[in-house]
Amino acid sequence: MSTIFLAILKTLLTKLVTEKVLISVTLHVAEHLAKKSTNKLDDQLVADVRKALE
């Protein structure tokens, strides 16, 4: 029973963790951290990276 559950869990995680999802999560984290800082250089860098990846 646990072997089947682990196989299903592995398959789901493999499907969820794609390159597109990882890039999206990384960009959201970078945007959040850039907004928390006081300088505007990192905001511009994150915007440029987002534009380049679209």
C-alpha positions in Angstrom: 0.0 0.0 0.0 2.7 2.5 0.9 4.7 1.6 -2.3 1.7 2.5 -4.4 1.2 5.7 -2.5 4.9 6.7 -2.9 4.7 6.0 -6.6 1.6 8.2 -7.0 3.2 10.9 -4.9 6.4 10.8 -7.0 4.4 11.0 -10.2 2.5 14.0 -9.0 5.6 15.8 -7.8 7.3 15.1 -11.1 4.3 16.6 -13.0 4.1 19.6 -10.8 7.7 20.6 -10.7 8.3 21.6 -14.3 10.6 24.2 -15.6 7.8 26.7 -16.1 6.5 26.3 -12.5 10.0 26.7 -11.1 10.6 29.9 -13.1 7.3 31.3 -12.0 7.9 30.6 -8.4 11.4 32.0 -8.5 10.1 35.2 -10.2 7.4 35.7 -7.7 9.8 35.3 -4.8 12.3 37.7 -6.5 9.5 40.3 -7.0 8.4 40.0 -3.4 11.9 40.5 -2.1 12.6 43.3 -4.5 9.5 45.2 -3.3 10.6 44.9 0.3 13.9 46.6 -0.4 14.3 50.4 -0.5 16.4 50.7 -3.7 14.9 50.5 -7.2 17.7 48.8 -9.0 16.6 45.3 -8.0 13.0 46.2 -9.1 14.3 47.0 -12.5 16.4 43.9 -12.7 13.5 41.7 -11.8 11.3 43.4 -14.4 14.0 42.9 -17.0 14.4 39.2 -16.2 10.6 38.8 -16.3 10.5 40.5 -19.7 13.3 38.4 -21.1 11.7 35.2 -20.0 8.3 36.0 -21.5 
